[in-house]
Amino acid sequence: MKFFNRLLACAMAAAMVATSCPAQTKNDKEVMKHLRKLQIAEMAINALYVDSVDENKLVEDAIKGMIEKLDPHSSYSTPQQVKEMNEPLAGNFEGIGVQFNMVDDTLMVIQPISNGPSEKVGILAGDRIVEVNDTAIAGVKMSRETIMKKLRGPKGTKVNLGIVRMGIKDMLHFVVTRDKIPVKSVDASYMIRPGIGYIRIGNFGSTTHKEFRECMERLQGEGMTDLILDLQDNGGGYLMAAVDVANEFLFDDDLIVYTKGRVAPSHTYRAKGDGLFGQGRVVVLINEYTASAAEIVTGAIQDQDRGDVVGRRSFGKGLVQRPIDLPDGSMIRLTVSHYYTPAGRCIQKPYVKGEAKDYGMDMLNRLKHGELTNPDSIHFADSLKCYTLKKKRVVYGGGGIMPDYFIPLDTTKYTKYHRELTAKSVVSTVNMRYVDSHRKELKRKYKTFEDFKVNYAVPDDLLEKVFKEGEKKGVKPTNDEEKEKTKKYLGIVLKGLIARDLWDMSEYYSIVNESSEIVMKGVELLEKR
């Protein structure tokens, strides 16, 4: 008991030093009182609890407990999570520079990154990396995360790779010097129709604007006068990346977005009038997973009457998080403001503090209520009515961006059988095997992607291999009708994946987009005017 009293006395004395400062306000003293309470609780548990405790975890759990009672987007991340979270947005990581997939417990190179460290030493698409620094990584049930840790490392360090290549009997050995590897946020860009360009942005990171401008300039050189900007499934990212991209479409002093918070100062972001695409027509594609920074771009283009929006109501993430770095490399991302579109719409959808589970069920509830499949099920209160700034068209707030042209979710397009084949990696595994064994033949037969797109047809025996591989993993169709229905879109996906592995992601989207109702609606709007 004496020890506990001494413990309390020490904690209280430490806190009292701060509270005794005469310059402190009454509110400051109240804050210190709460901090003292937390400190005493932590010290008591650590010193007196019947079982040993992990003090670091104790503190982390306390932080998580506080944050869980706030909004759904405030969060705490460990140092490792911070690193993993920042890599896609930072625009690079340090490693060997290959796109890969796991096939039959073996790492297979899909493509070495152009001008990256692996390509420079002669590693080719189709190579299997079986050893890293004399340690086997194939056939040993090593996790993907563990393999990535072995391949990644600081720029300038070397890694010894053992590689098996088709047609060569002995294992090949390469010494690769790790380097910074670019992470692209623009997934695809190509001319989808004469005069109409297509650009898909996967997230908004530090290099997004630079990548976007490069794609725009290239497509304009190919004759682009109108653009389809695809932001489907784009979960957001950096605010300034979104502002810079929106600037490319708007005129001088056009409002892009503004923020308001309780304590954080308000900010207003406006266009500079120096964008690349001030005259061409624009169609923005969105769906229920378009969020945050992607909603800022969409809202700005819609509210400024700069283009049409096609798809389904976006996610509705309009909370501004401020990163607070902690001494051990961990981070709190704390919500400090709300985003508002130029017409004054709050992007954030409604939520109840501390009810993250219900918030997470929103998408399922949208589906159940018919919002994703029937526009008549979507109702907005008159109090949420706003008007676009130039044409005074009616738009609604209340969370997310409602498109000008609604495209229902086709719940029958991909069968349950197709979804299960994809979820269990059956489709990707069979595709990788096929490309691996037919790469040279396909490259020889189809000298260009245009030739491949027009003339290649997925062979029936490849589809049957997918079905047989599925059976091995317990995936079977309900009946023959479901199997036949699956074939149509499975063939499109497989052709796209083959194109991706022979060329790149732009070629993949060039194929699969032709069966996308949202994309085709965008094409229709730009072709008919």
Stockholm file with secondary structure:
# STOCKHOLM 1.0

chainA/1-529         MKFFNRLLACAMAAAMVATSCPAQTKNDKEVMKHLRKLQIAEMAINALYVDSVDENKLVEDAIKGMIEKLDPHSSYSTPQQVKEMNEPLAGNFEGIGVQFNMVDDTLMVIQPISNGPSEKVGILAGDRIVEVNDTAIAGVKMSRETIMKKLRGPKGTKVNLGIVRMGIKDMLHFVVTRDKIPVKSVDASYMIRPGIGYIRIGNFGSTTHKEFRECMERLQGEGMTDLILDLQDNGGGYLMAAVDVANEFLFDDDLIVYTKGRVAPSHTYRAKGDGLFGQGRVVVLINEYTASAAEIVTGAIQDQDRGDVVGRRSFGKGLVQRPIDLPDGSMIRLTVSHYYTPAGRCIQKPYVKGEAKDYGMDMLNRLKHGELTNPDSIHFADSLKCYTLKKKRVVYGGGGIMPDYFIPLDTTKYTKYHRELTAKSVVSTVNMRYVDSHRKELKRKYKTFEDFKVNYAVPDDLLEKVFKEGEKKGVKPTNDEEKEKTKKYLGIVLKGLIARDLWDMSEYYSIVNESSEIVMKGVELLEKR
#=GR chainA/1-529 SS CHHHHHHHHHHHHHHHHHHTCTTCCHHHHHHHHHHHHHHHHHHHHHHHCSSCCCHHHHHHHHHHHHHHTSCTTCEEECHHHHHHHHHHHHTEEEECCEEEEEETTEEEEEEECTTSHHHHHTCCTTCEEEEETTEECSSSCCCHHHHHHHHCCCTTCEEEEEEECTTCSSCEEEEEECEEEECCSEEEEEEEETTEEEEEECCBCTTHHHHHHHHHHHHHHTTCCEEEEECTTCCCBCHHHHHHHHHTTSCTTCEEEEEECSSSCCEEEECCSCCSCSSSCEEEEECTTCCTHHHHHHHHHHHTTCSEEEESCCCCCCEEEEEEECTTSCEEEEEEEEEECTTSCBCCCCCCTTCHHHHHTHHHHHHHTTTTTCGGGCCCCGGGEEECTTTCCEEECSSSCCCSEECCCCTTTSCHHHHHHHHTTHHHHHHHHHHHHHHHHHHHHCSSHHHHHHHCCCCHHHHHHHHHHHHHTTCCCSSHHHHHHHHHHHHHHHHHHHHHHHSCHHHHHHHHGGGCHHHHHHHHHHHHC
#=GC SS_cons         CHHHHHHHHHHHHHHHHHHTCTTCCHHHHHHHHHHHHHHHHHHHHHHHCSSCCCHHHHHHHHHHHHHHTSCTTCEEECHHHHHHHHHHHHTEEEECCEEEEEETTEEEEEEECTTSHHHHHTCCTTCEEEEETTEECSSSCCCHHHHHHHHCCCTTCEEEEEEECTTCSSCEEEEEECEEEECCSEEEEEEEETTEEEEEECCBCTTHHHHHHHHHHHHHHTTCCEEEEECTTCCCBCHHHHHHHHHTTSCTTCEEEEEECSSSCCEEEECCSCCSCSSSCEEEEECTTCCTHHHHHHHHHHHTTCSEEEESCCCCCCEEEEEEECTTSCEEEEEEEEEECTTSCBCCCCCCTTCHHHHHTHHHHHHHTTTTTCGGGCCCCGGGEEECTTTCCEEECSSSCCCSEECCCCTTTSCHHHHHHHHTTHHHHHHHHHHHHHHHHHHHHCSSHHHHHHHCCCCHHHHHHHHHHHHHTTCCCSSHHHHHHHHHHHHHHHHHHHHHHHSCHHHHHHHHGGGCHHHHHHHHHHHHC
//
